[in-house]
Amino acid sequence: IDILLYHDAVDEKLLFHPETLKFFAEMKKSGLIKAHGFSTHNDHLNLPERNNREGFYDVIMVPFNHKGSFVHSVTGRYSEWDQKRLISILTQAENNGIGVIAMKTCSGGTFSPSANIEPSYKEAVLWVLQHNFISSAAITMANFEQVDEHISTLKNQ
């Protein structure tokens, strides 16, 4: 397994509990996993900040898009964040050698970097990928046309 993530972390005490850390450390040491990390939908400032201080998890997966917010497609829950603070936290994560996976990349809607470019999801994804701290991104694709659009975008990068 390349990366094993603790999915949808919400409880700092559980995420950084000694037994949780021991489990991930043992899995990595045994070679069953190459890296460990966590994803979070709600606490995407505090948990990555703590990981920056402690340096345990190799990878973090957080919502990141041009709008600084999203509506969850299943639950309808709205979430927003301090974009400037998140960028600072993720920049520090990169400086610490921590991989950053962006999720909810298209959940901010279409984007245009300038008035002469039509707003699109392609531009929204490009906005995310322009940040050096982004190691990878989970990109929303609802049909084959969107798959083709994103593949052609990434081929040109």
Summary of the structure (lengths in Angstrom):
residues: 157
radius of gyration: 16.3
end to end distance: 27.1
largest distance: 53.6
contacts: 453
relative contact order: 0.13
helix: 38%
strand: 18%
